[in-house]
Amino acid sequence: MVTFLNDIAVRLAASTLSIGYATTTAGSLRTIYIQNRPSTGGSFIVLYPYAGMGPEWSHGGDRAAYPRLNVLVISTAADGGHQKALDVVSCLDNVTNARLSPTSQFYRRIVALGEPEWLGKDENANGNFVINFQVSYGG
């Protein structure tokens, strides 16, 4: 099932900011995961959905969804992933009236709900940052 999370992963992977890889390809390991933190160490990004606002229905029966997105950046970099978190914000913040890929849904708007937040270091001594977004698509 293709979800808005898949569309976001594709957008991040296609970014010219070298954010990561959404799938394993020749010569590159996957670094963007959906709802599943890998058991391996290293640097990666995990996309999690969480409760947003209720959907909006048009008279024609079209549905506009308003989920929220939590992007967790885990990094071995000296800055703990702060630059990678800023790159995620640059890639997604204020996307308006666009398709994230040629086959994606139509996105009315994606907006960051704040600056990247430092969560500290995990059990592997990797830095953890989180960024939250309000997403609006469909309709």
C-alpha positions as CSV (number, residue, x, y, z in Angstrom):
1,M,0.0,0.0,0.0
2,V,1.4,3.4,-1.0
3,T,1.0,6.0,1.7
4,F,2.0,9.5,2.2
5,L,5.1,8.2,4.0
6,N,6.3,6.5,0.8
7,D,5.8,9.8,-1.0
8,I,7.9,11.7,1.6
9,A,10.6,9.0,1.5
10,V,10.8,9.4,-2.3
11,R,11.0,13.2,-1.9
12,L,13.8,13.0,0.6
13,A,15.8,10.5,-1.5
14,A,15.4,12.6,-4.6
15,S,16.7,15.7,-2.9
16,T,19.9,17.3,-4.1
17,L,20.9,17.6,-0.5
18,S,22.0,14.0,-0.3
19,I,19.6,13.2,2.5
20,G,19.5,9.5,2.0
21,Y,18.2,6.4,0.1
22,A,14.7,5.2,0.4
23,T,15.5,1.8,-1.2
24,T,18.6,-0.4,-1.5
25,T,20.2,0.2,-4.9
26,A,23.4,-0.9,-6.4
27,G,26.2,0.7,-4.4
28,S,24.0,2.3,-1.8
29,L,22.4,1.1,1.4
30,R,18.9,2.1,2.5
31,T,19.0,5.0,5.0
32,I,15.4,6.2,5.0
33,Y,12.9,3.9,6.8
34,I,9.2,4.0,7.3
35,Q,7.7,3.3,10.8
36,N,10.6,0.9,11.6
37,R,13.9,1.7,13.2
38,P,16.5,-0.7,11.9
39,S,18.4,-2.8,14.4
40,T,21.7,-1.9,12.8
41,G,23.8,1.1,13.9
42,G,24.9,4.0,11.8
43,S,23.1,7.0,10.4
44,F,19.6,6.8,9.1
45,I,16.2,8.5,9.1
46,V,12.9,7.1,10.2
47,L,9.5,8.4,9.2
48,Y,6.6,8.0,11.6
49,P,3.0,9.2,11.2
50,Y,1.0,10.5,14.1
51,A,-2.4,11.9,14.7
52,G,-3.2,15.0,12.8
53,M,-6.5,16.8,12.2
54,G,-9.6,15.1,11.0
55,P,-10.2,14.7,7.3
56,E,-12.2,17.2,5.2
57,W,-14.8,16.0,2.7
58,S,-15.9,17.9,-0.3
59,H,-19.5,17.8,-1.7
60,G,-18.1,15.7,-4.5
61,G,-16.9,13.0,-2.1
62,D,-13.2,13.9,-2.3
63,R,-11.2,13.5,0.9
64,A,-8.4,15.8,2.1
65,A,-6.2,14.3,4.8
66,Y,-4.3,16.2,7.4
67,P,-1.8,13.7,9.1
68,R,1.3,14.8,10.9
69,L,4.7,13.4,10.3
70,N,7.6,12.8,12.8
71,V,11.0,12.6,11.2
72,L,13.7,11.0,13.4
73,V,17.3,11.7,12.3
74,I,19.9,9.4,13.9
75,S,23.5,10.2,13.0
76,T,27.1,9.3,13.8
77,A,28.2,12.8,12.6
78,A,30.1,15.0,15.0
79,D,27.1,17.4,15.1
80,G,24.8,14.6,16.1
81,G,22.8,15.0,12.9
82,H,21.9,18.6,13.2
83,Q,22.8,19.5,9.6
84,K,20.9,16.4,8.3
85,A,17.9,17.5,10.3
86,L,18.2,21.0,8.8
87,D,18.4,19.4,5.3
88,V,15.2,17.5,6.0
89,V,13.5,20.8,6.9
90,S,14.9,22.5,3.7
91,C,13.5,19.7,1.6
92,L,10.0,19.4,3.1
93,D,9.1,22.8,4.7
94,N,6.6,24.9,2.8
95,V,6.0,22.4,0.0
96,T,2.8,23.8,-1.6
97,N,0.5,22.5,-4.3
98,A,2.9,19.9,-5.6
99,R,3.4,16.2,-6.3
100,L,6.4,14.8,-4.5
101,S,7.1,12.4,-7.4
102,P,5.4,11.8,-10.7
103,T,3.2,9.1,-9.2
104,S,2.5,10.6,-5.8
105,Q,-0.7,12.1,-4.5
106,F,-1.3,15.9,-4.7
107,Y,0.0,17.7,-1.7
108,R,-1.7,20.9,-0.7
109,R,1.0,21.8,1.9
110,I,3.7,20.5,4.1
111,V,4.9,22.7,6.9
112,A,7.5,22.2,9.6
113,L,6.0,22.7,13.1
114,G,9.2,23.9,14.6
115,E,13.0,23.6,14.4
116,P,14.8,20.3,14.8
117,E,14.7,19.2,18.4
118,W,17.7,17.5,20.0
119,L,16.7,14.3,21.8
120,G,20.2,13.4,23.0
121,K,22.3,10.4,22.3
122,D,21.0,6.8,22.0
123,E,22.5,3.6,23.3
124,N,25.0,3.6,20.4
125,A,26.1,7.1,21.2
126,N,24.5,8.4,18.0
127,G,22.9,11.8,18.0
128,N,19.1,12.0,17.7
129,F,17.1,14.9,16.3
130,V,13.3,15.0,15.6
131,I,11.3,17.3,13.4
132,N,7.5,17.4,13.2
133,F,5.5,18.4,10.1
134,Q,1.8,19.1,9.3
135,V,0.9,17.4,6.0
136,S,-2.1,18.2,3.8
137,Y,-2.9,16.1,0.8
138,G,-5.8,14.9,-1.4
139,G,-9.1,16.6,-2.0
